[in-house]
Amino acid sequence: MAEHQTLTRADLCEAVHEDVGLSRQECSAMVERTLELIIESLERGETVKLSGFGVFQVREKRARMGRNPKTGQPAAIHPRRVISFRASQIMKGRVHDAVVSA
């Protein structure tokens, strides 16, 4: 079984640097600005759709009663906003094909 690795911001910056040929500093600024634009849109409650990749959405979760798993005691869960991600069919297909061919 293959070892799991994590893709980091630094990895993204390096990949952009190798593909585009701009300086590492410029590539880092591009990656950071892209991620910042996505975050700002989500903060405003907007949907972020990246064609061929997927959709990020902010959902409002209502208040409800839950239980403390250790004690079993009822506990109030406050309303909150959560981010959901739905992968595109293209991404799902590529990931599936990568697993099947591995």
Secondary structure by P-SEA (a helix, b strand, c coil): cbbbbbbcaaaaaaaaaaaccccaaaaaaaaaaaaaaaaaaaaabbbbbccccbbbbbbbbcbbbbbccccccbbbbccbbbbbbbbcaaaaaaaaaaaaac
